[in-house]
């Protein structure tokens, strides 16, 4: 029997009743049920300190349509972490069991009244829904609850807006926000209508207040469309710069590895552990929005790049996937994907599924297959042994590491070296000592199989890329340079 069932079934009904996950009594299925343990209300700060923090007081509401009760609660718990990251204080978490969200009010008109009572009793000023609300659902809920209502998509967009630092990141977030806002524009400021016509004293104000015929809503929509077009042009220009840098690396045949995974799985920590990059590491959702690329070497001396990318989350808004396409292309164009999994998470298997869904969406839009994937289970030092055993069984080829303690990093480096593409062209050359830069390049970009110092120069047998092989052709042992 689940803990959720024990919390909400009357005590008299428990005798002799065995309910599986997802099965609840009719009265409990039809009620708004509190999810325990989500409140982050501050209890030990003074009123002055609390006012200085100025946190929004929020109530979370989710609709459980499929899966188990545990999965529904975990989704709401993640929404609570997102709300905290955005700067909110979670007062209550409520789940409504329905076959599908109500098309008018998301949770049903009767439950809206119950929710309004909870909002009033807790003193909340915001309600956050664990799903994407339609414009009509948003309007209906705000009219009935008399507080601000946002959905999961708007919350994630807000977090991205807070964390964006680079010019490209800010432009991408603003584009996603405007595309989300455009269909949700409402008639705020109807008094500012500029429709022509009307009698004196009528709805349009009469003489002196007639306008050119465009409503405030139409003006807002036109300005947003112009801004969206400008942002797309700016992002396209930045995309060209990023593509040029990426093309230069590809022309130099430098293999690339991209870190992908759920938000807060430890991708930046892995980057630091492998390359010593020293990038920002925070125990927060979406701490990394701008990709960071660092150059490093395999244990056998081959150079490659490692790129940290933005984290994914369940139901990642499509607007963000589109806006961050240039950033995500870093992952799609890599030679190897390091899929970092949080071994200490409550449901890491669900996170793996969510990340692979987003990657599949990227591959579908590009109409190209994704690079090979190496799964890295991080946070082994704090993960539960049963969870690690379950993940090892589910992902038998995964590497288990701890970026914090260094456990398993050497194994990870060896796996990366084994999976990176190796140069294919074998050369046998004697390079004059005056062309030492070619020998250095063979070590940096290729794989040296044998080396011997002769009076006429350095004898090399090596695997190199075609471009370097062409540069070394004049010094082949059977050619004029031998």
C-alpha positions as CSV (number, residue, x, y, z in Angstrom):
1,X,0.0,0.0,0.0
2,X,1.4,3.4,-0.9
3,X,2.2,6.1,1.6
4,X,-0.2,8.4,-0.4
5,X,-3.0,5.9,0.1
6,X,-2.3,5.7,3.8
7,X,-2.5,9.4,4.1
8,X,-5.9,9.9,2.6
9,X,-7.9,6.7,3.1
10,X,-10.1,6.8,6.3
11,X,-8.6,4.5,9.0
12,X,-11.7,2.3,9.0
13,X,-11.3,1.5,5.3
14,X,-7.7,0.2,5.6
15,X,-8.6,-3.2,7.1
16,X,-8.3,-5.9,4.5
17,X,-7.7,-3.4,1.6
18,X,-4.8,-3.9,-0.7
19,X,-4.4,-1.2,-3.3
20,X,-1.6,-1.1,-5.9
21,X,0.1,2.0,-7.1
22,X,-2.2,4.3,-8.9
23,X,-5.4,2.8,-7.3
24,X,-7.3,5.0,-4.9
25,X,-10.8,5.1,-3.5
26,X,-13.3,7.1,-5.5
27,X,-13.6,9.9,-2.9
28,X,-9.8,10.3,-2.9
29,X,-9.5,10.2,-6.7
30,X,-12.0,13.1,-6.8
31,X,-10.4,15.3,-4.2
32,X,-7.5,17.7,-4.1
33,X,-4.9,15.9,-2.1
34,X,-2.0,17.6,-0.3
35,X,1.5,16.3,-1.2
36,X,3.5,16.2,2.1
37,X,7.0,17.6,2.4
38,X,6.9,20.4,-0.3
39,X,6.5,23.4,2.0
40,X,9.5,25.6,2.1
41,X,8.0,28.3,4.4
42,X,10.6,30.0,6.5
43,X,10.0,29.5,10.2
44,X,13.1,31.0,11.9
45,X,13.7,34.4,10.3
46,X,12.5,37.7,11.7
47,X,9.7,39.6,9.9
48,X,12.2,42.3,8.8
49,X,14.5,39.6,7.2
50,X,11.6,38.0,5.6
51,X,10.5,41.2,4.0
52,X,14.0,41.8,2.7
53,X,13.9,38.4,1.0
54,X,10.6,39.3,-0.7
55,X,9.8,35.7,-1.8
56,X,6.6,35.0,-3.7
57,X,4.3,32.7,-1.7
58,X,3.1,30.0,-4.1
59,X,0.7,27.0,-4.1
60,X,1.5,24.2,-6.5
61,X,-1.2,22.3,-8.4
62,X,-0.8,19.2,-10.5
63,X,-3.1,17.0,-12.5
64,X,-2.2,13.3,-12.3
65,X,-3.4,11.7,-15.5
66,X,-1.1,8.6,-15.9
67,X,1.6,6.7,-14.1
68,X,1.8,5.9,-10.4
69,X,1.2,8.1,-7.4
70,X,4.9,8.3,-6.7
71,X,5.6,9.6,-10.2
72,X,2.9,12.3,-9.8
73,X,4.4,13.4,-6.5
74,X,7.9,13.4,-7.9
75,X,6.8,15.6,-10.7
76,X,5.3,18.1,-8.2
77,X,8.4,17.9,-6.0
78,X,10.5,18.9,-9.1
79,X,8.0,21.7,-9.7
80,X,8.7,22.8,-6.1
81,X,12.5,22.8,-6.7
82,X,11.9,24.9,-9.9
83,X,9.7,27.4,-7.9
84,X,12.5,27.7,-5.3
85,X,15.1,28.3,-8.0
86,X,12.9,31.1,-9.4
87,X,12.7,32.7,-5.9
88,X,9.5,31.4,-4.4
89,X,8.4,30.0,-1.1
90,X,6.2,26.9,-1.5
91,X,3.3,26.8,0.9
92,X,1.2,23.9,-0.4
93,X,1.4,21.1,-3.1
94,X,-1.9,19.7,-4.4
95,X,-2.6,16.9,-6.8
96,X,-5.9,16.3,-8.6
97,X,-6.6,12.8,-10.1
98,X,-8.3,13.1,-13.5
99,X,-8.3,11.2,-16.8
100,X,-7.3,14.5,-18.5
101,X,-7.0,18.2,-17.5
102,X,-10.3,20.1,-17.5
103,X,-10.3,22.1,-20.8
104,X,-11.8,25.2,-19.0
105,X,-10.1,25.4,-15.6
106,X,-7.4,22.6,-15.6
107,X,-8.6,21.0,-12.4
108,X,-12.4,21.4,-12.7
109,X,-14.7,24.2,-11.5
110,X,-15.6,22.5,-8.2
111,X,-11.9,22.1,-7.3
112,X,-11.2,25.7,-8.2
113,X,-13.4,26.7,-5.4
114,X,-11.5,24.5,-3.0
115,X,-8.2,25.8,-4.3
116,X,-9.4,29.4,-3.8
117,X,-10.1,28.6,-0.2
118,X,-6.6,27.2,0.2
119,X,-5.0,30.2,-1.5
120,X,-7.0,32.5,0.8
121,X,-6.1,30.6,4.0
122,X,-2.4,30.3,3.2
123,X,-2.0,33.9,2.0
124,X,-0.5,32.8,-1.3
125,X,0.0,35.3,-4.1
126,X,0.7,32.9,-6.9
127,X,-0.5,29.6,-8.1
128,X,1.8,27.4,-10.3
129,X,0.3,24.6,-12.4
130,X,2.3,21.5,-13.2
131,X,1.6,21.6,-17.0
132,X,1.1,24.0,-19.8
133,X,-2.1,26.0,-19.6
134,X,-4.1,27.2,-22.5
135,X,-4.8,31.0,-22.7
136,X,-8.5,30.3,-21.7
137,X,-7.5,28.1,-18.7
138,X,-5.1,30.8,-17.6
139,X,-7.7,33.5,-17.8
140,X,-10.4,31.4,-16.0
141,X,-8.1,30.5,-13.1
142,X,-7.0,34.1,-12.6
143,X,-10.5,35.4,-12.6
144,X,-11.7,32.8,-10.1
145,X,-8.6,32.7,-7.8
146,X,-7.9,36.4,-7.8
147,X,-4.1,35.8,-7.7
148,X,-1.4,35.4,-10.4
149,X,-1.5,32.0,-12.1
150,X,1.4,30.7,-14.2
151,X,2.2,27.3,-15.6
152,X,5.3,25.1,-15.7
153,X,6.5,26.5,-19.0
154,X,6.4,30.1,-17.8
155,X,8.2,29.1,-14.6
156,X,11.1,27.5,-16.6
157,X,11.3,30.5,-18.9
158,X,11.5,32.8,-15.9
159,X,14.4,30.7,-14.5
160,X,16.2,30.8,-17.8
161,X,15.7,34.6,-17.9
162,X,17.3,34.9,-14.5
163,X,20.3,32.8,-15.3
164,X,21.1,34.0,-18.9
165,X,24.4,35.9,-18.9
166,X,25.7,36.1,-22.5
167,X,24.2,38.2,-25.2
168,X,23.3,35.1,-27.1
169,X,21.7,33.4,-24.1
170,X,19.6,36.5,-23.3
171,X,18.4,36.8,-26.9
172,X,17.4,33.1,-26.9
173,X,15.5,33.4,-23.7
174,X,13.7,36.6,-24.8
175,X,12.7,34.9,-28.0
176,X,11.3,31.9,-26.2
177,X,9.4,34.2,-23.8
178,X,7.8,36.3,-26.5
179,X,6.8,33.2,-28.5
180,X,5.1,31.9,-25.4
181,X,3.5,35.2,-24.6
182,X,2.1,36.0,-28.1
183,X,-0.9,33.6,-28.1
184,X,-1.6,34.5,-24.4
185,X,-2.0,38.3,-24.9
186,X,-5.2,39.4,-23.3
187,X,-7.2,42.6,-23.3
188,X,-5.3,44.3,-20.5
189,X,-6.0,48.0,-20.7
190,X,-9.2,47.8,-22.7
191,X,-9.7,51.4,-21.7
192,X,-6.8,52.2,-24.0
193,X,-8.7,50.9,-27.0
194,X,-8.2,53.0,-30.1
195,X,-11.0,51.8,-32.3
196,X,-12.5,54.5,-34.4
197,X,-16.2,55.5,-34.1
198,X,-18.7,55.6,-31.3
199,X,-21.3,58.1,-29.9
200,X,-20.4,60.8,-27.4
201,X,-20.3,59.2,-24.0
202,X,-20.3,55.8,-25.5
203,X,-17.9,52.9,-24.9
204,X,-15.1,54.6,-26.9
205,X,-15.3,57.9,-25.1
206,X,-16.8,60.0,-27.9
207,X,-15.3,63.2,-29.3
208,X,-11.6,63.7,-28.8
209,X,-11.0,60.0,-27.8
210,X,-11.5,58.3,-31.1
211,X,-8.3,56.6,-32.5
212,X,-6.9,55.5,-35.8
213,X,-8.7,52.1,-35.5
214,X,-6.1,49.8,-33.8
215,X,-6.7,48.3,-30.4
216,X,-4.1,48.1,-27.7
217,X,-4.1,44.3,-28.1
218,X,-3.3,44.6,-31.8
219,X,-0.6,47.1,-31.1
220,X,1.0,44.8,-28.6
221,X,0.8,41.8,-30.9
222,X,2.4,43.8,-33.8
223,X,5.3,45.1,-31.6
224,X,6.0,41.6,-30.3
225,X,6.1,40.2,-33.8
226,X,8.5,42.9,-34.8
227,X,10.7,42.1,-31.8
228,X,10.6,38.3,-32.5
229,X,11.7,39.0,-36.1
230,X,14.6,41.1,-34.9
231,X,15.7,38.5,-32.3
232,X,15.7,35.8,-34.9
233,X,17.9,37.8,-37.1
234,X,20.3,38.5,-34.2
235,X,20.4,34.8,-33.2
236,X,21.0,33.8,-36.8
237,X,24.0,36.1,-36.9
238,X,25.4,34.7,-33.7
239,X,24.6,31.2,-35.0
240,X,26.9,32.0,-38.0
241,X,29.8,32.9,-35.6
242,X,29.3,29.7,-33.6
243,X,29.1,27.6,-36.8
244,X,32.3,29.2,-38.0
245,X,34.1,28.3,-34.8
246,X,32.7,24.8,-34.9
247,X,33.6,24.4,-38.6
248,X,37.2,25.5,-37.8
249,X,37.5,22.8,-35.2
250,X,36.0,20.2,-37.6
251,X,38.4,21.3,-40.3
252,X,41.3,20.8,-37.9
253,X,39.9,17.3,-37.3
254,X,39.7,17.9,-33.5
255,X,37.3,15.4,-32.1
256,X,34.5,16.9,-29.9
257,X,32.6,15.5,-26.9
258,X,29.4,17.1,-25.6
259,X,28.0,16.8,-22.1
260,X,24.2,16.4,-22.0
261,X,21.8,15.4,-19.3
262,X,19.2,16.4,-16.8
263,X,19.5,19.8,-15.1
264,X,21.7,19.6,-11.9
265,X,23.0,16.2,-12.8
266,X,26.6,17.5,-12.5
267,X,27.7,18.2,-16.1
268,X,29.7,21.2,-15.1
269,X,31.4,19.3,-12.3
270,X,32.4,16.6,-14.8
271,X,33.8,19.3,-17.1
272,X,35.9,20.6,-14.3
273,X,37.0,17.2,-13.2
274,X,38.1,16.2,-16.7
275,X,39.6,19.5,-17.9
276,X,40.1,21.7,-14.8
277,X,38.1,24.4,-16.5
278,X,36.9,26.0,-13.3
279,X,33.4,26.8,-14.6
280,X,30.5,27.7,-12.3
281,X,29.2,24.8,-10.3
282,X,26.0,25.3,-8.3
283,X,23.5,23.0,-6.6
284,X,20.7,24.7,-8.6
285,X,18.5,24.0,-11.6
286,X,19.7,25.5,-14.9
287,X,22.9,27.0,-13.4
288,X,24.4,26.5,-16.9
289,X,22.8,28.1,-19.9
290,X,25.7,29.3,-22.0
291,X,27.8,26.5,-23.5
292,X,31.4,26.2,-22.4
293,X,34.0,24.5,-24.6
294,X,37.4,23.4,-23.2
295,X,40.4,21.7,-24.9
296,X,41.9,18.7,-23.3
297,X,43.8,15.5,-24.1
298,X,43.2,11.7,-23.8
299,X,45.6,9.7,-21.7
300,X,47.4,8.7,-24.9
301,X,47.9,12.4,-25.9
302,X,45.1,13.0,-28.5
303,X,43.5,16.4,-28.3
304,X,39.7,16.8,-28.2
305,X,37.2,19.4,-27.0
306,X,34.6,19.0,-24.2
307,X,31.5,21.1,-24.3
308,X,29.1,21.7,-21.4
309,X,25.5,22.3,-22.6
310,X,22.2,23.5,-21.1
311,X,20.4,20.9,-18.9
312,X,17.1,19.3,-19.8
313,X,14.0,18.8,-17.7
314,X,10.7,17.0,-18.0
315,X,8.4,18.7,-20.5
316,X,11.1,21.1,-21.6
317,X,9.1,23.9,-23.4
318,X,9.3,23.6,-27.2
319,X,10.0,27.3,-27.4
320,X,13.2,26.7,-25.5
321,X,14.3,23.8,-27.7
322,X,13.7,26.0,-30.8
323,X,15.4,29.1,-29.3
324,X,18.4,27.2,-28.0
325,X,18.8,25.3,-31.2
326,X,22.3,26.8,-31.9
327,X,23.4,25.8,-28.5
328,X,22.0,22.3,-28.8
329,X,23.7,21.9,-32.2
330,X,27.0,21.7,-30.2
331,X,25.7,18.4,-28.9
332,X,24.3,17.1,-32.2
333,X,27.5,17.9,-34.1
334,X,29.8,16.2,-31.5
335,X,31.6,12.9,-32.1
336,X,30.5,11.5,-28.7
337,X,27.7,12.4,-26.2
338,X,28.4,12.1,-22.5
339,X,24.9,11.6,-21.1
340,X,25.3,12.5,-17.4
341,X,22.8,10.9,-15.0
342,X,22.2,12.0,-11.4
343,X,22.7,8.8,-9.5
344,X,21.4,10.5,-6.3
345,X,18.1,11.6,-7.9
346,X,14.8,10.1,-6.7
347,X,13.9,8.7,-10.1
348,X,17.0,8.8,-12.3
349,X,15.4,6.4,-14.9
350,X,12.7,9.0,-15.6
351,X,15.4,11.6,-16.1
352,X,17.1,9.4,-18.7
353,X,13.9,9.0,-20.6
354,X,13.2,12.8,-20.5
355,X,16.7,13.6,-21.8
356,X,16.5,11.0,-24.6
357,X,13.1,12.4,-25.6
358,X,14.6,15.9,-26.1
359,X,17.6,14.5,-28.0
360,X,15.3,12.6,-30.3
361,X,13.3,15.8,-30.9
362,X,16.6,17.6,-31.8
363,X,17.6,14.8,-34.2
364,X,14.2,14.8,-35.8
365,X,14.4,18.5,-36.5
366,X,17.9,18.2,-38.0
367,X,16.9,15.0,-39.9
368,X,20.3,13.6,-38.8
369,X,21.2,10.7,-36.5
370,X,22.6,11.6,-33.1
371,X,26.3,10.8,-32.2
372,X,27.1,7.7,-30.1
373,X,26.2,8.0,-26.4
374,X,28.2,7.1,-23.3
375,X,26.1,7.2,-20.1
376,X,27.9,8.5,-17.0
377,X,26.3,8.0,-13.7
378,X,27.4,10.8,-11.4
379,X,27.3,11.5,-7.7
380,X,28.2,7.9,-6.8
381,X,29.6,9.1,-3.4
382,X,26.1,10.1,-2.2
383,X,23.9,7.8,-4.3
384,X,22.0,4.9,-2.8
385,X,23.6,1.5,-3.5
386,X,20.2,0.0,-4.5
387,X,19.7,2.8,-7.0
388,X,23.2,2.4,-8.4
389,X,22.6,-1.4,-8.8
390,X,19.3,-0.7,-10.6
391,X,21.0,1.8,-13.0
392,X,23.9,-0.6,-13.7
393,X,21.3,-3.3,-14.7
394,X,19.4,-0.8,-16.8
395,X,22.5,0.8,-18.4
396,X,25.1,-1.9,-18.4
397,X,27.7,0.1,-20.4
398,X,27.5,3.1,-18.1
399,X,30.5,4.5,-16.2
400,X,29.9,5.2,-12.5
401,X,31.8,8.3,-11.3
402,X,31.8,11.0,-8.6
403,X,33.0,14.4,-10.0
404,X,33.2,15.6,-6.3
405,X,35.5,12.8,-5.0
406,X,37.2,11.8,-8.3
407,X,36.0,8.3,-8.1
408,X,35.8,6.7,-11.6
409,X,37.2,9.7,-13.5
410,X,40.2,7.7,-14.8
411,X,37.9,5.0,-16.1
412,X,35.8,7.7,-17.8
413,X,38.9,9.2,-19.5
414,X,39.8,5.8,-20.8
415,X,36.3,5.2,-22.1
416,X,36.3,8.6,-23.9
417,X,39.7,7.8,-25.5
418,X,38.4,4.4,-26.7
419,X,35.2,5.8,-28.2
420,X,36.7,8.9,-30.0
421,X,37.2,8.5,-33.7
422,X,40.9,7.8,-34.5
423,X,42.8,9.0,-37.6
424,X,42.6,6.5,-40.4
425,X,45.5,7.4,-42.7
426,X,48.8,5.6,-41.8
427,X,52.0,7.4,-42.9
428,X,55.6,6.4,-42.8
429,X,57.8,9.5,-43.1
430,X,61.1,11.0,-42.3
431,X,60.5,14.6,-41.3
432,X,63.5,17.0,-41.4
433,X,64.4,18.6,-38.1
434,X,63.6,22.0,-39.6
435,X,59.9,20.9,-39.9
436,X,59.5,20.0,-36.2
437,X,56.0,21.6,-36.2
438,X,54.8,18.7,-38.4
439,X,56.0,16.2,-35.8
440,X,54.3,18.2,-33.1
441,X,51.1,18.2,-35.1
442,X,51.2,14.4,-35.6
443,X,51.4,14.0,-31.8
444,X,48.6,16.6,-31.2
445,X,46.1,15.5,-33.8
446,X,47.1,11.9,-34.6
447,X,48.4,8.7,-33.1
448,X,52.1,8.1,-33.3
449,X,52.9,4.4,-33.7
450,X,56.7,4.6,-33.8
451,X,59.4,7.2,-33.7
452,X,63.1,7.1,-34.4
453,X,65.7,9.9,-34.7
454,X,67.9,9.6,-37.7
455,X,70.7,11.9,-39.1
456,X,68.4,13.2,-41.8
457,X,65.3,13.8,-39.6
458,X,62.7,12.2,-37.4
459,X,61.3,8.9,-38.7
460,X,57.6,8.5,-37.9
461,X,54.9,5.9,-38.3
462,X,51.6,7.4,-37.4
463,X,47.9,7.5,-38.0
464,X,46.9,11.0,-39.0
465,X,44.0,12.8,-40.7
466,X,44.0,13.3,-44.5
467,X,45.0,17.0,-44.3
468,X,48.1,16.2,-42.3
469,X,48.9,13.2,-44.4
470,X,48.9,15.5,-47.5
471,X,51.3,17.9,-45.7
472,X,53.6,14.9,-44.9
473,X,53.5,13.4,-48.3
474,X,56.7,15.0,-49.5
475,X,58.6,13.2,-46.7
476,X,57.3,9.7,-47.3
477,X,60.1,7.0,-46.9
478,X,59.5,5.9,-50.5
479,X,59.4,9.4,-51.9
480,X,61.7,12.2,-52.8
481,X,61.9,13.4,-49.2
482,X,63.1,10.1,-47.8
